[in-house]
């Protein structure tokens, strides 16, 4: 009986902590890019995570909408970061990249580097509410 009660108590505590723990471990959700112009939906895909443009400014004449475009390309977990390829809408190029979260789970750090290493750039996205 004691073991059952202790295990039940553990499940209650684990259940209360799990949303915060899951948020810190998995970057799923809606994220506003650094300049605030777009929202990216990060969700599971193919055993990793992908990011798709969920909202963006209206395109100019003759331009295609960015909405629906996949920009985080099947990133895989590597410790505390997710690594893979990132498509840059601004220049149409694909970079080696990674994403990681702060402990508060409300900020997502996104970094892209030239293939093979070298020049890198990045920004921090905020969770969209």
SULWO-V435508 format. One record per run of one state. SS is the DSSP state (@ for helix, = for strand, . for the rest). FROM is the first residue (numbers start at 0). TO is the last residue. If there is no record, write none. Layout:
SS;FROM;TO, SS;FROM;TO
This chain:
.;0;0, @;1;24, .;25;27, =;28;31, .;32;37, =;38;44, .;45;46, =;47;54, .;55;68, =;69;77, .;78;79, =;80;87, .;88;91, =;92;100, .;101;105, =;106;112, .;113;118, =;119;126, .;127;128
